[in-house]
Amino acid sequence: MKKLLALGVAFLSLTFSASAQQLASCCAKPAGNLSASATEAFAMLAANKDFSGGHDAPLPFEFKGEGRNIEFKTPDGTVGRGFEIKSATPSNKYLFVIHEWWGLNDYIKKEAATFASEMPGVNVIAVDLYDGKVATTPEEAGKYMGAVKSERAVAILKGAQQYAGPKAQFASIGWCFGGGWSLQEALLGGKQTVGCVMYYGMPEKDVAKLKTLNTDVLGIFATQDRWINPEVVAQFKKDMAAAGKKVTIESYDADHAFANPSNPKFNKEFAAQAHSKALTYLRGKFKVKS
């Protein structure tokens, strides 16, 4: 992503193993109309030392741009949180930005603000799936990600949708942990969903649920990724075809987290190309002029 120099968070560099494959196929309890197997199996990797080891903590950073912290009611009777950058003009267009394993920190707020500046007329909300917790060490990040319950994450996303309103149009974008939840957000949004971008996130495997998508999907993946690997991506393409839905796959000859400049596998050229494609896609969905 072109603007990820502002996003100095460490995305995940994963080791693909037989035990990880078992995690991917394990049966997790579904939450309502959400297939929890993909998201919860991915979160279970937080206990894997190969998964969490070797990730440098994000450097201290304080976002001082526009935007405000918000709270909204959630269907489970509690409160959800997020960070919102409102459009300068009244708008029913909403982009949901979904964080990766560090949580909704100031880097994510900066990224949300970047999208807001690139898409005038679109409200941007960075949704907090950690309920206010922000990790500053890999140990904390693994703990928080592993503790995410699908039922609660679904309630938060639905609360954000209700906050946007019944006439709103939704699109979403996320990375790794957030990439998988970006797809789930699109499923939860129903007919209000107009777009979905997922960066190397775990795809939904239930074809029946994919059939309910109201949008196509832009998936950005890395061919050297040892977790969301080419086989996983190929199966996602087959599942989307079986569901009668369109998915555009942009694969780069790079490793997982190639779009993050703080990662040793960062590829500046590919990151810029991927961001450009994501931005073009989202602008098209919201009918925003470039």
C-alpha positions, -999 to 999 in steps of 0.1 A, spaced: 0 0 0 14 33 -11 5 50 22 17 23 45 48 43 54 24 58 79 13 24 90 44 12 109 28 -18 124 42 -53 120 18 -75 102 22 -112 106 50 -135 92 37 -170 95 52 -205 94 30 -230 75 31 -264 91 10 -295 95 -3 -283 129 -13 -250 113 -32 -269 86 -51 -287 114 -59 -254 129 -73 -242 96 -96 -271 93 -106 -275 129 -143 -271 138 -151 -239 157 -185 -231 168 -203 -207 144 -217 -174 156 -252 -168 142 -249 -164 104 -211 -162 107 -188 -191 99 -164 -189 128 -140 -216 116 -119 -193 95 -115 -164 118 -112 -184 150 -87 -208 136 -66 -179 124 -68 -163 159 -57 -196 175 -23 -192 158 -16 -166 185 -5 -194 207 20 -206 180 56 -194 188 65 -194 151 36 -171 145 42 -146 173 79 -147 175 101 -123 157 77 -94 155 91 -61 166 68 -39 186 55 -9 168 75 23 174 58 49 195 35 71 174 8 96 182 -17 104 155 -26 141 155 -48 144 125 -86 148 122 -111 123 135 -126 113 168 -131 83 190 -167 71 189 -189 47 209 -220 29 196 -245 4 209 -240 -32 200 -267 -59 196 -254 -78 227 -264 -49 249 -229 -34 254 -209 -7 237 -186 -8 207 -157 15 198 -141 30 168 -123 60 153 -143 80 128 -133 105 101 -165 121 88 -169 133 53 -168 171 49 -202 169 32 -231 147 45 -227 112 32 -242 77 36 -210 61 23 -189 43 49 -156 25 47 -149 2 76 -111 -2 83 -103 -33 103 -71 -35 123 -46 -64 125 -32 -80 156 -19 -49 174 -54 -35 177 -68 -1 169 -37 20 176 -27 54 162 -11 38 131 -45 24 121 -61 58 128 -35 73 105 -43 47 78 -81 54 82 -74 92 78 -53 84 46 -83 67 30 -106 95 40 -83 120 23 -81 98 -8 -119 94 -10 -137 127 -4 -174 121 4 -168 88 22 -170 84 60 -143 62 74 -146 42 106 -117 22 120 -136 -5 140 -121 -18 173 -125 -56 176 -104 -56 208 -128 -35 229 -103 -8 237 -72 -29 242 -41 -20 223 -10 -42 222 25 -28 224 43 -61 226 40 -93 205 30 -111 237 1 -87 243 -9 -89 206 -11 -127 207 -31 -126 239 -56 -101 225 -60 -117 191 -64 -152 206 -91 -139 230 -114 -125 202 -147 -143 203 -167 -144 170 -199 -136 188 -185 -104 202 -167 -93 170 -200 -98 151 -218 -77 176 -193 -49 172 -195 -49 134 -232 -50 135 -232 -21 159 -210 -1 136 -234 -8 107 -263 3 128 -244 35 137 -239 42 100 -276 37 95 -301 17 74 -295 38 43 -257 36 44 -235 19 18 -207 -2 33 -173 -13 21 -145 -27 41 -107 -32 41 -84 -51 65 -51 -69 67 -43 -104 81 -66 -108 111 -85 -78 98 -84 -92 62 -105 -122 73 -129 -99 92 -132 -76 63 -148 -104 44 -170 -113 73 -181 -76 76 -191 -78 39 -212 -109 47 -228 -92 77 -236 -60 57 -261 -78 34 -276 -56 7 -259 -25 21 -225 -39 12 -210 -25 -19 -173 -36 -17 -147 -56 2 -109 -56 1 -90 -83 20 -52 -83 23 -39 -118 29 -67 -126 53 -84 -160 59 -112 -166 34 -146 -178 43 -149 -215 34 -187 -219 36 -201 -216 1 -236 -212 14 -225 -181 32 -206 -168 3 -237 -170 -18 -252 -142 4 -225 -117 -6 -239 -86 -21 -206 -76 -37 -176 -89 -54 -143 -91 -35 -108 -78 -42 -83 -102 -26 -46 -92 -23 -23 -121 -16 14 -131 -17 26 -162 -35 53 -169 -9 28 -167 20 32 -199 40 -2 -196 57 -27 -179 33 -8 -197 6 -16 -202 -31 -36 -234 -23 -58 -215 1 -63 -187 -24 -71 -212 -52 -97 -228 -30 -112 -194 -23 -115 -188 -60 -133 -221 -65 -156 -214 -36 -165 -180 -49 -172 -195 -83 -194 -221 -68 -213 -194 -49 -218 -175 -82 -197 -145 -69 -169 -126 -85 -135 -124 -68 -105 -105 -83 -72 -120 -70 -41 -98 -71 -11 -121 -63 24 -108 -58 56 -127 -58 63 -117 -23 59 -129 13 32 -124 38 30 -88 50 48 -76 19 28 -43 21 43 -33 54 75 -13 53 86 -24 88 86 -60 77 119 -75 64 99 -89 34 85 -54 25 83 -48 -12 79 -11 -19 69 -16 -56 43 -43 -49 30 -24 -19 24 7 -40 7 -14 -68 -15 -31 -43 -26 1 -26 -34 17 -60 -56 -13 -70 -74 -12 -36 -80 25 -39 -92 23 -75 -116 -5 -65 -130 14 -35 -134 46 -54 -153 27 -81 -177 12 -55 -184 45 -39 -184 64 -72 -156 87 -60 -137 106 -87 -99 101 -87 
